[in-house]
Amino acid sequence: PSAASAASSSLSADPSSGGFSPARASPPLPAPSAPPAPSAAAAPPPHSSHAPPPSNPSRPSRSSSHGARLLVEANKLSPANVMALSPPALALHLTHIAASAPSFFVYLLATLLGLLVRFVIIPSSRASNLFKRFAGPVAVLVRCSYFAKQIERRIKKLRRWPHLFVGSRLKWSNHPHRRAFFNLFYNSVCIALLDVVLGVIVGAFLLFYTRESIAAIQRFCSSWNHHMIVQQIEWIMGWPAGLKLNHELDVFLGHLFLFYNEYWQYALLSSIYPWRVLLLRMVALSGIFGLTMMLSIFGDIVTVGTLHAHYFYLGSARLYMHQLQALDTLWKLFRGKKWNVLRHRVDSCDFDIDQQLIGTLLFTVLFFLFPTVAIYYLYFTILRAQVLLGHLAVSLALQLLNHFPLFSLVLYFWRPSLFTGGALFRWESLSPSGASPARASAPSSNRPLSGGVKAAASGRGTTYLSLETTVAPITVIFVHYTKKASVLAETYTFGKILRLLLWGSPLS
């Protein structure tokens, strides 16, 4: 056999049989050499029917070329291309780490991650063409559902774990990439374990107090629906805060919203109420996958339960926006102007007397009906803002449980030297007699470099500079959160939100 096939067979060996030698790295792949010519005695006769087919010694087999590619990829590993490793090469690195593990914990992690790569990541990468067919529906589901989004986030995290673990076991111990891989991997593992522990605790509480939890949820939902929707709509149907609205339009909109609210409550309760105990137990049992799964299911339940309020807001916002646009167009007609669609400007226009008369009548009618529509739009906007605050609380809890730097905080207080914030020069002077260097006094310990150079030039002794690292502030751990907060603050400014509310654009 050629050297390439020998290398591939050694790479594909079982870890228990010593596929990788822990004492030395894998040797570079030599060029395949031609095998020696067979002797004449061993050559089969030309007329023999059992003669083997002639082989091409200069062309290696497919398995040997695949093993050679994996060996070359394994030998070229560096901190910069760890995340670009293919799944087979990643499995080989995990096998090597398990074979040369310094402790049982590292061996167990490498073995489990190797099984994850071999039985989950590699088959899923082979079936990527099948997943691409459902990319569109899956993207819509992920955008609309907390649960689907959390599953996608978990899958991405599991696919990153082997890469991060391999990067944390690189031979460059002080390389910043290895420290980053080490921090990211163990922080992700700690957050996942904490998530599972909290999920089990909350799930056990819900299973133990199932009846009480169902009664509390029912009281809250009925109270919120009665006080926040029914009573407020009935209050608007009168004279809210002394405002005299159009009675016919007010009664029509009020009865319309009350009818659909009662219909939605009946449809929702008739479909969910018989299964309330089973549904709560399923939510509680999902805690074995983490508290984030329970929060995701809870967020989807809140979305479904408040779907009628969302459509009430959309309907009132659309009615408000179209009426506002009609008033703007009729106001231009009343002044003898119109909007030029091609040039995107307001031009003068000569209208007939009939057009101006009909436009003035429509403007008057819409103008006096506008306060009634605006009151309903304002109320359902406030109701939608309350629901969005609940979704914001669920999203913040999911973000904290998925990305909180717990391991980084523990590591910062345990070994702060790993968080380098910069370099600092300190100077130590040595007397001409060769005495041991004495550190300068505390007030002058941070003298600049120029002072040491002047002291050496004046002949007052030799100055030695010592380079020391400074510990970064604790705020560097939360730098990603500050960047995200700044982006959100720039996106959702008060002026933008006020402009959306005034023009009736939907809030999301």
Legacy VTK file of the C-alpha trace (Angstrom):
# vtk DataFile Version 3.0
C-alpha trace
ASCII
DATASET POLYDATA
POINTS 508 float
0.000 0.000 0.000
1.024 3.635 -0.540
1.875 6.056 2.233
-1.381 7.959 1.667
-3.498 4.847 2.306
-1.449 4.094 5.425
-2.045 7.630 6.695
-5.790 7.397 6.006
-6.041 4.035 7.777
-4.240 5.434 10.834
-6.502 8.496 10.872
-9.704 6.465 10.662
-8.652 4.109 13.447
-10.688 3.805 16.637
-9.578 6.049 19.537
-9.339 3.094 21.879
-6.785 1.434 19.616
-4.529 4.471 19.583
-5.362 6.036 16.223
-3.328 9.132 17.172
-0.084 8.959 19.057
-0.226 11.339 22.056
3.537 11.682 22.202
4.137 13.265 18.798
2.182 15.059 16.105
1.164 13.444 12.842
4.045 13.306 10.336
3.723 15.191 7.065
2.416 13.220 4.155
5.263 11.927 1.921
4.902 11.614 -1.814
3.558 8.216 -2.899
6.280 6.014 -4.350
5.816 3.315 -6.963
5.675 -0.245 -5.596
8.411 -2.723 -6.584
7.845 -4.785 -9.714
6.595 -8.320 -9.055
8.884 -11.224 -9.777
8.435 -13.475 -12.749
7.619 -16.505 -10.615
4.816 -14.693 -8.869
3.284 -13.370 -12.085
0.152 -15.283 -13.158
0.146 -16.984 -16.522
-1.395 -14.956 -19.322
-3.951 -17.663 -20.116
-5.185 -17.982 -16.493
-8.847 -17.100 -16.015
-8.295 -16.191 -12.340
-5.713 -13.486 -12.940
-6.443 -10.242 -11.018
-7.111 -7.085 -13.063
-4.104 -4.859 -13.596
-3.875 -1.970 -11.139
-2.547 1.528 -11.702
0.120 2.091 -9.026
0.459 5.810 -9.863
-3.213 6.613 -9.020
-4.183 6.291 -5.331
-7.581 5.013 -4.303
-10.466 7.292 -3.362
-10.181 6.468 0.346
-6.444 7.197 0.374
-6.913 10.567 -1.359
-9.675 11.467 1.127
-7.419 10.520 4.030
-4.595 12.559 2.525
-6.814 15.626 2.271
-7.911 15.227 5.880
-4.289 14.829 6.992
-3.219 17.955 5.139
-6.149 19.876 6.653
-5.232 18.596 10.108
-1.576 19.600 9.745
-2.498 23.127 8.621
-4.604 23.863 11.725
-4.083 27.333 13.148
-6.155 29.596 15.407
-7.400 31.527 12.379
-8.988 28.604 10.500
-10.454 26.542 13.343
-14.024 27.610 12.550
-13.515 26.615 8.870
-12.700 22.964 9.614
-14.782 20.386 7.775
-16.745 17.911 9.936
-14.509 14.891 9.103
-11.342 16.813 9.952
-13.049 18.063 13.110
-13.804 14.460 14.108
-10.135 13.549 13.593
-8.969 16.406 15.813
-11.400 15.366 18.534
-10.071 11.796 18.277
-6.527 13.088 18.711
-7.535 15.227 21.708
-9.272 12.249 23.342
-6.207 10.059 22.766
-3.844 12.584 24.361
-6.226 13.950 27.007
-4.456 15.060 30.203
-7.545 14.413 32.356
-10.732 12.394 32.318
-12.855 15.545 31.982
-11.126 16.555 28.749
-11.375 12.972 27.463
-15.107 12.882 28.234
-15.737 16.213 26.499
-13.738 15.196 23.425
-15.536 11.852 23.200
-19.013 13.369 23.523
-18.268 16.092 20.987
-16.797 13.484 18.640
-20.015 11.480 18.832
-21.953 14.692 18.170
-19.889 15.371 15.050
-20.032 11.807 13.725
-23.732 11.094 14.287
-25.351 14.548 14.060
-23.245 17.136 12.236
-21.891 14.913 9.447
-25.311 13.394 8.536
-26.958 16.840 8.658
-24.267 18.280 6.366
-24.840 15.452 3.906
-28.587 16.164 3.930
-28.116 19.908 3.391
-29.755 19.746 -0.060
-32.905 18.349 1.554
-32.946 21.150 4.130
-32.608 23.810 1.432
-36.000 22.854 0.012
-37.680 23.911 3.256
-35.551 27.007 3.837
-38.398 29.410 3.020
-41.088 27.983 5.358
-38.514 27.449 8.101
-37.384 31.091 7.836
-40.984 32.296 8.165
-41.543 30.015 11.161
-38.344 31.204 12.845
-39.351 34.817 12.323
-42.814 34.313 13.846
-42.209 31.784 16.641
-40.071 32.023 19.752
-39.875 28.235 19.994
-38.593 27.768 16.432
-36.090 30.565 16.902
-34.809 28.975 20.121
-34.418 25.591 18.409
-32.435 27.232 15.615
-30.251 28.997 18.186
-29.602 25.691 20.004
-28.672 23.916 16.781
-26.186 26.647 15.870
-24.678 26.482 19.354
-24.285 22.701 19.190
-22.615 22.976 15.784
-20.135 25.529 17.180
-19.172 23.552 20.268
-16.732 21.120 18.552
-14.940 23.993 16.770
-14.624 26.004 19.974
-13.370 22.973 21.914
-10.728 22.192 19.292
-9.668 25.839 19.300
-9.396 25.832 23.093
-6.980 22.855 22.949
-4.480 24.399 20.545
-0.784 24.245 21.337
-0.437 28.047 21.505
-1.257 28.506 25.183
-0.947 32.307 25.252
-2.508 33.002 21.882
-5.492 35.386 22.116
-7.531 33.199 19.765
-7.112 30.211 22.075
-8.175 32.286 25.069
-11.218 33.453 23.141
-12.108 29.875 22.137
-11.601 28.705 25.728
-13.782 31.468 27.104
-16.559 31.045 24.523
-16.718 27.270 24.821
-16.858 26.997 28.597
-19.149 30.001 28.892
-21.565 28.347 26.454
-21.410 25.061 28.378
-21.970 26.793 31.737
-24.913 28.764 30.385
-26.447 25.576 28.930
-26.064 23.726 32.251
-27.538 26.643 34.205
-30.408 26.818 31.732
-31.181 23.125 32.200
-31.001 23.365 36.012
-33.361 26.353 36.112
-35.699 24.644 33.653
-35.878 21.500 35.779
-36.600 23.558 38.918
-39.367 25.614 37.312
-40.809 22.552 35.570
-40.933 20.613 38.854
-42.714 23.570 40.484
-45.326 23.651 37.707
-45.863 19.889 37.896
-46.277 20.033 41.668
-48.685 23.007 41.596
-50.539 22.274 38.360
-54.059 23.115 39.525
-53.011 26.289 41.302
-51.010 27.473 38.283
-53.953 26.885 35.925
-56.317 28.791 38.232
-53.891 31.734 38.478
-53.443 31.861 34.697
-57.209 31.778 34.127
-57.797 34.605 36.631
-55.131 36.755 35.019
-56.385 36.188 31.455
-60.036 36.841 32.286
-59.171 39.931 34.316
-56.929 41.321 31.562
-59.537 40.704 28.866
-62.413 42.161 30.899
-60.680 45.225 32.299
-58.355 46.101 29.408
-60.633 45.408 26.429
-64.319 45.086 27.319
-64.598 47.829 29.928
-62.384 50.256 28.013
-64.329 49.832 24.760
-67.591 50.365 26.635
-66.092 53.503 28.179
-65.078 54.812 24.727
-68.604 54.132 23.412
-69.860 56.848 25.768
-68.230 60.251 26.134
-64.606 59.418 27.014
-63.070 62.192 29.141
-65.886 64.544 28.085
-65.168 64.191 24.334
-68.309 64.126 22.219
-67.691 61.650 19.420
-69.843 60.712 16.466
-72.464 58.465 18.049
-73.254 56.233 15.056
-69.625 55.550 14.141
-68.690 55.140 17.807
-71.413 52.543 18.433
-70.594 50.703 15.196
-66.845 50.407 15.949
-67.455 49.515 19.596
-69.912 46.713 18.852
-67.658 45.449 16.048
-64.629 45.113 18.317
-66.685 43.624 21.175
-68.221 41.015 18.877
-64.870 39.804 17.549
-63.364 39.854 21.037
-66.161 37.650 22.375
-65.902 35.342 19.352
-62.128 34.987 19.776
-62.427 34.226 23.475
-65.059 31.574 22.790
-62.990 29.955 20.017
-59.796 30.050 22.085
-61.332 28.701 25.277
-63.310 25.986 23.516
-60.169 24.691 21.811
-57.656 25.036 24.682
-59.729 24.675 27.876
-60.205 20.865 27.659
-56.463 20.415 27.185
-55.266 22.955 29.758
-53.752 20.392 32.161
-51.971 18.484 29.405
-50.673 21.707 27.858
-49.254 22.947 31.159
-47.585 19.599 31.825
-46.012 19.645 28.362
-44.650 23.118 29.081
-43.321 21.878 32.424
-41.690 18.814 30.849
-39.975 21.006 28.279
-37.908 22.319 31.196
-35.544 19.358 30.825
-34.294 21.140 27.691
-33.811 24.377 29.596
-35.715 27.324 30.931
-35.334 29.021 27.546
-37.555 26.380 25.959
-40.263 27.057 28.543
-39.991 30.803 27.982
-40.160 30.282 24.207
-43.355 28.237 24.508
-44.752 30.825 26.906
-43.957 33.585 24.404
-45.790 31.706 21.644
-48.808 31.203 23.942
-48.861 34.936 24.676
-48.704 35.639 20.941
-51.662 33.368 20.215
-53.659 34.600 23.219
-53.282 38.281 22.245
-53.735 37.772 18.513
-57.161 39.444 18.543
-55.727 42.571 20.197
-53.008 42.648 17.552
-55.558 42.580 14.730
-57.697 45.177 16.491
-54.646 47.434 16.481
-53.890 46.714 12.825
-57.475 47.414 11.781
-57.730 50.701 13.675
-54.265 51.775 12.465
-55.139 51.017 8.848
-58.434 52.924 9.143
-56.646 55.871 10.772
-53.878 55.917 8.160
-56.228 55.799 5.141
-58.458 58.492 6.609
-55.418 60.679 7.260
-54.208 60.195 3.680
-57.685 61.010 2.337
-57.792 64.200 4.419
-54.371 65.212 3.110
-55.429 64.633 -0.520
-58.758 66.485 -0.101
-56.989 69.383 1.623
-54.751 69.747 -1.433
-57.823 69.606 -3.689
-59.513 72.272 -1.559
-56.509 74.568 -2.183
-56.312 73.745 -5.916
-53.224 71.546 -5.720
-52.373 67.880 -6.229
-49.479 65.490 -5.692
-47.349 64.863 -8.804
-46.480 61.178 -8.668
-43.847 61.332 -11.437
-41.909 64.337 -10.110
-42.659 63.708 -6.401
-43.830 67.227 -5.679
-47.004 69.243 -5.158
-48.179 71.072 -8.323
-51.034 73.462 -8.988
-54.077 72.059 -10.774
-57.322 73.511 -12.146
-60.320 71.507 -10.882
-63.924 71.814 -11.988
-66.496 73.337 -9.683
-68.172 69.924 -9.232
-64.856 68.319 -8.196
-64.162 71.054 -5.683
-67.691 70.832 -4.282
-67.581 67.035 -3.823
-64.076 67.255 -2.402
-65.130 69.901 0.109
-68.116 67.825 1.255
-65.983 64.681 1.666
-63.329 66.649 3.523
-65.924 67.995 5.946
-67.406 64.565 6.632
-64.023 62.884 7.159
-62.778 65.753 9.289
-65.649 65.414 11.780
-65.374 61.610 11.848
-61.616 61.717 12.371
-61.650 62.209 16.217
-63.722 59.026 16.702
-61.316 56.943 14.630
-58.318 58.579 16.314
-59.621 57.695 19.807
-59.936 54.005 18.920
-56.539 54.052 17.241
-54.953 55.674 20.302
-56.455 53.127 22.677
-55.461 50.071 20.646
-51.968 51.546 20.225
-51.621 51.670 24.025
-52.906 48.094 24.236
-50.427 46.982 21.579
-47.610 48.715 23.453
-48.479 46.709 26.587
-48.314 43.453 24.632
-44.994 44.501 23.078
-43.589 45.182 26.548
-44.454 41.590 27.482
-42.711 40.315 24.347
-39.734 42.528 25.180
-39.494 40.985 28.652
-39.535 37.459 27.161
-36.894 38.411 24.574
-34.611 39.958 27.202
-34.911 36.877 29.403
-34.048 34.635 26.449
-31.063 36.788 25.530
-29.718 36.727 29.089
-30.143 32.970 29.443
-28.536 32.328 26.052
-25.647 34.804 26.070
-24.973 35.944 29.635
-21.161 35.826 30.264
-21.366 33.769 33.458
-18.082 31.900 33.000
-16.312 35.114 32.026
-17.410 36.806 35.243
-16.224 33.875 37.360
-12.943 33.768 35.451
-12.488 37.528 35.816
-12.600 37.323 39.627
-10.649 34.055 39.746
-7.855 34.785 37.246
-7.988 38.456 36.252
-4.618 38.191 34.499
-6.350 36.478 31.574
-8.184 39.724 30.777
-5.382 41.903 29.468
-6.222 45.559 29.137
-2.856 46.923 28.025
0.854 47.116 28.841
2.650 49.216 31.448
6.371 50.077 31.719
7.899 50.105 35.209
11.517 51.016 35.811
14.022 49.470 38.200
17.492 51.016 38.821
20.659 49.020 39.487
23.613 50.572 41.295
27.097 50.433 39.669
28.339 48.034 42.386
26.026 45.319 41.032
23.505 45.308 43.854
20.087 43.840 43.287
17.636 46.110 41.528
15.311 47.989 43.843
11.866 49.013 42.753
11.189 52.669 42.894
8.851 54.149 45.437
5.097 53.871 44.897
4.450 57.459 43.796
7.069 57.265 41.057
6.491 53.682 39.953
4.664 54.695 36.794
7.286 57.077 35.454
7.434 57.424 31.685
10.197 56.015 29.535
11.872 59.372 28.971
12.691 59.755 32.667
14.552 56.460 32.722
16.569 57.432 29.649
17.635 60.729 31.256
18.672 58.916 34.434
20.828 56.508 32.471
22.459 59.307 30.494
23.392 61.275 33.595
25.388 58.354 34.981
23.334 57.880 38.140
22.960 54.151 37.542
21.651 51.703 34.971
17.889 51.747 34.453
16.022 48.525 33.719
12.498 48.604 32.311
10.026 45.857 33.219
6.976 45.293 31.047
3.802 44.397 32.929
0.248 43.828 31.777
-2.753 45.644 33.204
-6.108 44.057 33.919
-8.968 45.233 31.733
-12.047 46.725 33.415
-15.030 44.483 34.013
-17.043 46.422 31.429
-15.150 44.672 28.605
-17.144 41.514 29.371
-20.385 43.317 28.524
-19.088 45.146 25.450
-21.434 43.216 23.155
-24.421 44.217 25.263
-23.435 47.884 25.140
-23.042 47.715 21.351
-26.446 46.068 21.006
-28.014 48.669 23.299
-26.478 51.492 21.264
-27.824 49.992 18.026
-31.308 49.660 19.534
-31.141 53.229 20.861
-30.239 54.500 17.399
-32.983 52.441 15.744
-35.869 53.127 18.115
-35.523 56.822 18.793
-38.338 58.921 20.204
-38.692 60.896 16.980
-39.025 57.772 14.812
-41.597 56.183 17.120
-43.606 59.415 17.310
-43.578 59.734 13.517
-44.789 56.135 13.161
-47.597 56.758 15.632
-48.745 59.985 13.985
-48.895 58.469 10.489
-50.509 55.194 11.588
-47.623 52.887 10.666
-47.831 49.543 12.506
-45.523 48.932 15.441
-43.620 45.623 15.529
LINES 1 509
508 0 1 2 3 4 5 6 7 8 9 10 11 12 13 14 15 16 17 18 19 20 21 22 23 24 25 26 27 28 29 30 31 32 33 34 35 36 37 38 39 40 41 42 43 44 45 46 47 48 49 50 51 52 53 54 55 56 57 58 59 60 61 62 63 64 65 66 67 68 69 70 71 72 73 74 75 76 77 78 79 80 81 82 83 84 85 86 87 88 89 90 91 92 93 94 95 96 97 98 99 100 101 102 103 104 105 106 107 108 109 110 111 112 113 114 115 116 117 118 119 120 121 122 123 124 125 126 127 128 129 130 131 132 133 134 135 136 137 138 139 140 141 142 143 144 145 146 147 148 149 150 151 152 153 154 155 156 157 158 159 160 161 162 163 164 165 166 167 168 169 170 171 172 173 174 175 176 177 178 179 180 181 182 183 184 185 186 187 188 189 190 191 192 193 194 195 196 197 198 199 200 201 202 203 204 205 206 207 208 209 210 211 212 213 214 215 216 217 218 219 220 221 222 223 224 225 226 227 228 229 230 231 232 233 234 235 236 237 238 239 240 241 242 243 244 245 246 247 248 249 250 251 252 253 254 255 256 257 258 259 260 261 262 263 264 265 266 267 268 269 270 271 272 273 274 275 276 277 278 279 280 281 282 283 284 285 286 287 288 289 290 291 292 293 294 295 296 297 298 299 300 301 302 303 304 305 306 307 308 309 310 311 312 313 314 315 316 317 318 319 320 321 322 323 324 325 326 327 328 329 330 331 332 333 334 335 336 337 338 339 340 341 342 343 344 345 346 347 348 349 350 351 352 353 354 355 356 357 358 359 360 361 362 363 364 365 366 367 368 369 370 371 372 373 374 375 376 377 378 379 380 381 382 383 384 385 386 387 388 389 390 391 392 393 394 395 396 397 398 399 400 401 402 403 404 405 406 407 408 409 410 411 412 413 414 415 416 417 418 419 420 421 422 423 424 425 426 427 428 429 430 431 432 433 434 435 436 437 438 439 440 441 442 443 444 445 446 447 448 449 450 451 452 453 454 455 456 457 458 459 460 461 462 463 464 465 466 467 468 469 470 471 472 473 474 475 476 477 478 479 480 481 482 483 484 485 486 487 488 489 490 491 492 493 494 495 496 497 498 499 500 501 502 503 504 505 506 507
